[in-house]
Amino acid sequence: MSNPSQMWVPGFSMIPKEEMLEIPSKAQSLFIGIPKESWLQEKRVALTPEAVRLLVNNGHRIRIETEAGQGARYSDMDFSEAGAEIVYDTKEVYEADVIVKVEPPSLSEIDFFKPKQLLISALQLKTRKREYFKKLMDKKITALAYEHIKDEDGIVPIVRSMSEIAGTTSILIASEYLSNMREGKGYLLGGISGVPPTEVLIIGAGTVGIFAAKTALALGAMVKVFDKSIMRLRRLQETLNQPVYTSILQPNILSKALKRADVAIGALRPEKGRTPTVVTEDMVEKMKPGSVIVDVSIDNGGVFETSEITTHDNPVFIKHGVIHYCVPNIASRVSRTASFSLSNVLAPLLLDISEKGGYLSALKANPNLRSGLYLFNGIVTNKAIGEWYNLPYSDAELLIGF
């Protein structure tokens, strides 16, 4: 009887084979289109001329619609000199393989898309309608929401940078409307020797609240911060590295603080899709005449019961003697700075997609990029979208394949 250990097994060989190594993806040149933003209050542009030059120098093709950078004070010449193609017909922009926008495309803009394009823009889920997703699905679009894309530290960089801008700008806006040039009380926000400082009350200790507090303190104001979270209040104090009045949100304490405040900033995060309204109309009515409210949270409903959405053209209204500034998208007020901030994230993202050999390879390799994916070849990959709008959805990792 033969030795079992010497028996031949079909398909098995003792001859060593070459090691199978993963073949690196070949870098892919991208054709990127940048349409002019159609929403009236949007003045930012997704890529600055500096970012365009970087991408063009790395072998990519950029096509931009005429006057796309006008709101951020960039001319067509600025983009042309950076290497971009300027086109005058919107349809020509959508011939690109990758469409990069600030705002989500409108329903009429989706008609310009060609099948299987990559869209990178904001999502703004609560303002979308079912038809928006259906039209993108019909075009088999792959879509990334930049406000959900994370960096290596797990932070959402675009949301953070826009929050930093909103926090800082909210104090500068309040300063304008305290002055008598804007029919305010004629106060200088902050203080000088021998004159009591103005009081700034900030509701919310997230990124917006931190940067609002930092700016107000730098101007010499007396700052009070309220939030529901002890952890966020503690983090704010550690970040500012100086003692600041902080309090948990309690109606009686908040009402007393509002009576003394010259400025009140609404900077709470949304809960279940809406910002909690913690300041009642009765509290606003008891505030000092001529004081200023800047409700940064108006995008998600607002912190103050008296808040109503306004526009950059007509930004304020007066109720109970209090000036209300309730413009959504405050970052668009400083569109050049905001555009730089967007470009700082989007340009490296596009370079990474190229270096990985295209968006499919990039999505496979980068879980932080996948966090922004909500459509893949026309299939919804975001569970919240599927459940909210009653649309079929599938797991992104199953679709992409690993």
C-alpha positions as CSV (number, residue, x, y, z in Angstrom):
1,M,0.0,0.0,0.0
2,S,1.4,3.4,-0.9
3,N,2.2,6.0,1.7
4,P,-0.7,8.4,2.0
5,S,1.7,11.3,2.4
6,Q,3.1,10.6,-1.1
7,M,-0.3,10.5,-2.8
8,W,-0.8,12.9,-5.7
9,V,-3.6,15.4,-5.3
10,P,-5.1,16.8,-8.5
11,G,-4.5,20.5,-8.9
12,F,-1.7,20.6,-6.2
13,S,1.9,21.2,-7.0
14,M,5.0,21.6,-4.8
15,I,6.6,23.9,-7.3
16,P,6.8,27.4,-5.9
17,K,4.9,30.1,-7.7
18,E,5.5,33.8,-8.2
19,E,4.0,36.1,-5.6
20,M,0.9,37.9,-6.8
21,L,1.3,41.6,-6.0
22,E,-1.4,44.2,-6.3
23,I,-0.9,46.3,-9.4
24,P,-1.1,50.0,-8.5
25,S,-3.8,52.0,-10.2
26,K,-2.6,54.2,-13.0
27,A,-3.3,57.9,-12.4
28,Q,-6.3,59.2,-14.4
29,S,-6.6,62.6,-16.0
30,L,-9.9,64.3,-15.0
31,F,-12.2,66.5,-17.0
32,I,-13.8,68.9,-14.5
33,G,-16.7,71.2,-15.0
34,I,-17.6,74.2,-12.8
35,P,-21.0,75.7,-13.5
36,K,-22.0,79.2,-12.3
37,E,-24.1,78.9,-9.1
38,S,-27.8,79.6,-9.9
39,W,-29.0,80.2,-6.3
40,L,-29.3,83.9,-5.9
41,Q,-27.7,84.1,-2.5
42,E,-24.7,81.9,-3.4
43,K,-21.6,83.9,-4.2
44,R,-18.9,81.3,-3.6
45,V,-17.2,79.3,-6.3
46,A,-16.1,75.7,-5.8
47,L,-12.5,76.1,-7.0
48,T,-10.4,79.3,-7.0
49,P,-8.0,80.2,-9.8
50,E,-5.1,79.0,-7.6
51,A,-6.7,75.6,-7.3
52,V,-7.5,75.5,-11.0
53,R,-3.8,76.2,-11.7
54,L,-2.8,73.4,-9.4
55,L,-5.1,70.9,-11.1
56,V,-4.2,72.0,-14.7
57,N,-0.4,71.7,-13.8
58,N,-1.2,68.1,-12.8
59,G,-2.6,67.3,-16.2
60,H,-6.3,67.9,-15.6
61,R,-8.8,69.7,-17.8
62,I,-11.0,72.4,-16.3
63,R,-14.0,73.9,-18.0
64,I,-15.8,76.8,-16.2
65,E,-18.9,78.7,-17.0
66,T,-18.5,82.5,-17.7
67,E,-18.9,84.7,-14.5
68,A,-18.9,81.6,-12.2
69,G,-16.4,83.4,-10.0
70,Q,-18.0,86.8,-10.2
71,G,-19.6,86.6,-6.7
72,A,-16.2,85.9,-5.2
73,R,-14.6,88.8,-7.2
74,Y,-12.8,86.5,-9.7
75,S,-12.9,87.4,-13.3
76,D,-13.0,85.0,-16.3
77,M,-9.5,86.3,-17.1
78,D,-8.3,85.0,-13.6
79,F,-9.5,81.5,-14.5
80,S,-8.3,81.7,-18.1
81,E,-4.8,82.6,-17.0
82,A,-4.9,79.7,-14.6
83,G,-5.5,77.3,-17.5
84,A,-9.3,76.9,-17.5
85,E,-11.5,76.9,-20.5
86,I,-14.2,79.6,-20.3
87,V,-17.5,78.6,-21.9
88,Y,-20.7,80.7,-22.4
89,D,-23.2,77.9,-22.7
90,T,-24.2,76.1,-19.5
91,K,-24.7,72.8,-21.4
92,E,-21.0,72.8,-22.4
93,V,-19.9,72.8,-18.8
94,Y,-21.9,69.6,-18.2
95,E,-20.0,67.8,-20.9
96,A,-17.2,67.3,-18.3
97,D,-16.9,63.9,-16.5
98,V,-16.8,65.5,-13.0
99,I,-19.1,68.3,-12.0
100,V,-18.0,70.4,-9.0
101,K,-20.5,72.8,-7.4
102,V,-21.1,74.6,-4.1
103,E,-24.9,74.3,-3.9
104,P,-26.7,71.1,-5.0
105,P,-27.8,71.3,-8.6
106,S,-31.3,72.5,-9.3
107,L,-33.8,70.2,-11.0
108,S,-33.4,72.1,-14.3
109,E,-29.6,71.8,-14.0
110,I,-29.9,68.0,-13.6
111,D,-31.3,67.9,-17.1
112,F,-27.9,69.0,-18.4
113,F,-26.1,66.0,-16.8
114,K,-25.0,63.1,-19.0
115,P,-25.2,59.5,-17.8
116,K,-22.6,58.2,-15.2
117,Q,-21.0,61.5,-14.3
118,L,-19.5,62.2,-10.9
119,L,-21.1,65.1,-8.9
120,I,-19.3,66.7,-6.0
121,S,-21.5,69.4,-4.2
122,A,-23.4,70.0,-1.0
123,L,-26.3,67.8,-0.3
124,Q,-28.4,69.8,2.2
125,L,-30.6,66.8,2.8
126,K,-33.5,68.5,4.5
127,T,-34.0,70.9,1.6
128,R,-34.1,68.2,-1.1
129,K,-37.2,66.6,-2.6
130,R,-37.7,63.1,-3.8
131,E,-37.7,64.2,-7.4
132,Y,-34.1,65.5,-6.9
133,F,-32.9,62.0,-6.2
134,K,-35.0,60.3,-8.8
135,K,-33.6,62.5,-11.5
136,L,-30.1,61.8,-10.4
137,M,-30.9,58.1,-10.2
138,D,-32.3,58.1,-13.8
139,K,-29.0,59.6,-15.0
140,K,-27.0,56.9,-13.1
141,I,-25.0,59.7,-11.3
142,T,-22.4,59.0,-8.7
143,A,-22.7,61.8,-6.1
144,L,-20.6,62.9,-3.2
145,A,-21.8,65.3,-0.5
146,Y,-18.8,67.3,0.5
147,E,-20.3,68.2,3.9
148,H,-20.1,64.5,4.9
149,I,-16.6,63.8,3.6
150,K,-14.1,63.3,6.5
151,D,-10.4,63.8,6.8
152,E,-7.8,61.5,8.4
153,D,-8.8,62.7,11.9
154,G,-12.5,61.9,11.4
155,I,-13.4,65.6,11.1
156,V,-15.6,67.0,8.4
157,P,-13.3,69.8,7.2
158,I,-15.7,71.8,5.0
159,V,-18.4,72.0,7.7
160,R,-15.7,73.0,10.2
161,S,-14.2,75.7,8.1
162,M,-17.7,77.1,7.2
163,S,-18.6,77.1,10.9
164,E,-15.4,78.9,11.7
165,I,-16.3,81.6,9.1
166,A,-19.9,81.8,10.4
167,G,-18.8,82.2,14.0
168,T,-16.3,85.0,13.3
169,T,-18.6,86.8,10.8
170,S,-21.5,86.7,13.2
171,I,-19.7,89.0,15.6
172,L,-18.6,91.4,12.8
173,I,-22.2,91.6,11.6
174,A,-23.4,92.3,15.2
175,S,-20.7,95.1,15.4
176,E,-22.1,96.7,12.3
177,Y,-25.7,96.7,13.5
178,L,-24.7,98.1,17.0
179,S,-23.3,101.2,15.3
180,N,-25.5,104.1,14.6
181,M,-24.5,103.8,10.9
182,R,-27.0,100.9,10.8
183,E,-29.6,102.5,13.1
184,G,-28.2,100.7,16.1
185,K,-27.5,102.1,19.6
186,G,-24.2,103.6,18.6
187,Y,-22.1,101.1,20.6
188,L,-18.6,100.0,19.8
189,L,-18.6,96.2,20.1
190,G,-16.0,95.5,22.8
191,G,-14.8,98.2,25.1
192,I,-12.2,100.9,25.7
193,S,-10.7,102.3,28.8
194,G,-13.2,103.9,31.1
195,V,-16.2,102.6,29.2
196,P,-18.1,99.4,30.2
197,P,-17.7,96.6,27.6
198,T,-20.6,95.4,25.5
199,E,-22.1,92.0,26.5
200,V,-22.3,89.2,24.0
201,L,-24.4,86.1,24.7
202,I,-23.7,83.1,22.6
203,I,-26.1,80.1,22.6
204,G,-24.2,77.1,21.5
205,A,-20.6,76.0,22.2
206,G,-19.8,74.1,19.0
207,T,-17.4,75.4,16.4
208,V,-19.6,78.4,15.5
209,G,-19.8,79.3,19.2
210,I,-16.1,78.9,19.8
211,F,-15.1,81.2,17.0
212,A,-17.8,83.7,17.9
213,A,-16.5,83.8,21.4
214,K,-12.9,84.1,20.3
215,T,-13.7,87.1,18.1
216,A,-15.9,88.8,20.7
217,L,-13.2,88.4,23.3
218,A,-10.5,89.7,21.0
219,L,-12.6,92.9,20.5
220,G,-12.9,93.3,24.3
221,A,-16.5,92.3,24.8
222,M,-17.8,90.5,27.9
223,V,-18.9,87.0,26.7
224,K,-21.4,84.5,28.1
225,V,-21.9,81.1,26.5
226,F,-24.8,78.7,27.0
227,D,-25.1,75.1,25.8
228,K,-26.8,71.8,26.7
229,S,-23.5,70.0,27.0
230,I,-21.0,70.3,29.8
231,M,-18.4,68.6,27.6
232,R,-18.8,71.3,24.9
233,L,-18.6,74.1,27.4
234,R,-15.5,72.6,28.9
235,R,-13.9,72.2,25.5
236,L,-14.7,75.8,24.7
237,Q,-13.0,77.1,27.8
238,E,-9.9,74.9,27.1
239,T,-9.8,76.2,23.5
240,L,-10.1,79.8,24.5
241,N,-7.6,79.3,27.3
242,Q,-9.2,82.0,29.4
243,P,-12.0,82.1,31.9
244,V,-15.4,82.7,30.2
245,Y,-18.9,82.8,31.8
246,T,-20.6,79.5,30.8
247,S,-23.9,77.9,31.8
248,I,-26.1,75.0,31.0
249,L,-29.2,76.0,29.1
250,Q,-31.7,76.8,31.9
251,P,-34.6,79.2,30.9
252,N,-34.5,81.4,34.0
253,I,-30.7,81.9,33.8
254,L,-30.8,82.4,30.0
255,S,-33.7,85.0,30.3
256,K,-31.8,87.0,32.9
257,A,-28.7,87.0,30.7
258,L,-30.6,88.1,27.6
259,K,-32.0,91.1,29.5
260,R,-28.4,92.4,29.9
261,A,-27.1,91.4,26.5
262,D,-26.3,93.8,23.7
263,V,-25.7,91.0,21.3
264,A,-27.2,87.5,21.2
265,I,-25.8,84.8,18.8
266,G,-27.8,81.7,18.0
267,A,-25.3,78.9,17.3
268,L,-27.0,75.6,18.3
269,R,-26.7,72.4,16.4
270,P,-29.8,70.9,14.8
271,E,-31.5,68.0,16.6
272,K,-33.5,65.5,14.5
273,G,-33.3,67.8,11.5
274,R,-34.2,71.1,13.3
275,T,-32.4,73.5,15.6
276,P,-34.2,73.6,19.1
277,T,-35.9,77.0,19.7
278,V,-34.7,77.8,23.2
279,V,-35.4,81.6,23.2
280,T,-39.1,82.4,23.4
281,E,-40.7,85.6,22.1
282,D,-41.3,86.7,25.6
283,M,-37.5,86.5,26.3
284,V,-36.8,88.6,23.2
285,E,-39.4,91.2,24.2
286,K,-37.5,91.7,27.5
287,M,-34.2,92.4,25.7
288,K,-32.8,95.9,25.6
289,P,-34.1,98.1,22.7
290,G,-31.5,98.3,20.0
291,S,-29.8,95.1,20.9
292,V,-28.9,92.7,18.1
293,I,-29.7,89.1,17.4
294,V,-27.7,87.1,14.8
295,D,-29.3,83.7,14.4
296,V,-26.6,81.6,12.6
297,S,-28.8,78.5,13.1
298,I,-31.6,79.9,10.9
299,D,-30.5,77.5,8.2
300,N,-32.1,74.7,10.4
301,G,-35.0,76.6,11.9
302,G,-33.4,79.1,14.3
303,V,-32.7,79.4,18.0
304,F,-35.0,82.4,18.5
305,E,-38.8,82.1,18.3
306,T,-38.9,85.5,16.6
307,S,-36.5,84.6,13.9
308,E,-37.6,84.7,10.2
309,I,-35.4,84.0,7.2
310,T,-34.0,87.1,5.6
311,T,-31.8,87.7,2.5
312,H,-28.4,89.3,1.9
313,D,-30.3,92.1,0.1
314,N,-32.7,92.7,3.0
315,P,-30.8,91.1,5.9
316,V,-32.6,92.5,9.0
317,F,-35.9,93.3,10.6
318,I,-36.9,94.8,13.9
319,K,-39.2,93.1,16.3
320,H,-39.9,94.2,19.9
321,G,-37.2,96.8,19.4
322,V,-34.5,94.2,18.7
323,I,-32.6,94.0,15.4
324,H,-32.8,90.5,13.9
325,Y,-30.2,89.3,11.4
326,C,-31.4,85.9,10.0
327,V,-29.6,85.3,6.7
328,P,-28.9,81.6,5.9
329,N,-25.4,80.8,4.5
330,I,-23.5,83.5,6.3
331,A,-20.3,82.2,4.7
332,S,-21.4,83.5,1.3
333,R,-21.1,87.0,2.8
334,V,-17.3,86.6,2.7
335,S,-17.4,84.6,-0.5
336,R,-13.7,85.0,-1.4
337,T,-12.5,83.6,2.0
338,A,-15.1,80.9,1.8
339,S,-14.1,79.9,-1.7
340,F,-10.5,79.6,-0.6
341,S,-11.6,77.3,2.2
342,L,-13.7,75.1,-0.1
343,S,-10.8,74.9,-2.6
344,N,-8.4,73.8,0.2
345,V,-10.5,70.7,0.6
346,L,-11.8,70.0,-2.9
347,A,-8.6,70.4,-4.9
348,P,-6.7,67.8,-2.9
349,L,-9.7,65.5,-3.0
350,L,-9.7,65.7,-6.8
351,L,-6.0,65.1,-7.0
352,D,-6.5,62.0,-4.8
353,I,-9.2,60.7,-7.0
354,S,-6.9,61.1,-10.0
355,E,-3.9,59.5,-8.3
356,K,-6.0,56.5,-7.3
357,G,-7.0,55.9,-11.0
358,G,-10.6,57.3,-10.8
359,Y,-13.4,57.7,-8.3
360,L,-14.1,53.9,-8.1
361,S,-10.6,53.1,-7.0
362,A,-10.6,56.1,-4.7
363,L,-13.9,55.0,-3.0
364,K,-12.5,51.5,-2.5
365,A,-9.3,52.8,-0.9
366,N,-10.7,55.7,1.2
367,P,-13.5,55.1,3.8
368,N,-13.4,58.8,4.6
369,L,-14.4,59.6,1.0
370,R,-17.1,56.9,1.1
371,S,-18.7,58.7,4.0
372,G,-19.8,61.4,1.5
373,L,-21.2,59.0,-1.0
374,Y,-25.0,59.0,-1.4
375,L,-25.4,57.8,-4.9
376,F,-23.4,55.2,-6.8
377,N,-24.2,54.8,-10.5
378,G,-27.8,55.9,-9.8
379,I,-28.3,53.7,-6.7
380,V,-28.9,55.3,-3.3
381,T,-26.2,54.3,-0.8
382,N,-27.3,56.5,2.1
383,K,-29.8,54.8,4.4
384,A,-31.2,58.1,5.7
385,I,-32.1,59.2,2.2
386,G,-33.7,55.9,1.3
387,E,-35.9,55.8,4.4
388,W,-36.7,59.6,4.4
389,Y,-37.8,59.6,0.7
390,N,-39.0,56.0,0.4
391,L,-36.3,55.1,-2.2
392,P,-34.6,51.7,-2.6
393,Y,-31.0,51.8,-1.2
394,S,-28.1,49.5,-1.0
395,D,-24.9,49.3,1.0
396,A,-22.0,51.2,-0.7
397,E,-19.4,48.5,0.1
398,L,-21.5,45.8,-1.6
399,L,-21.9,48.0,-4.8
400,I,-18.3,49.1,-5.0
401,G,-16.8,45.7,-4.2
402,F,-13.8,45.0,-2.1
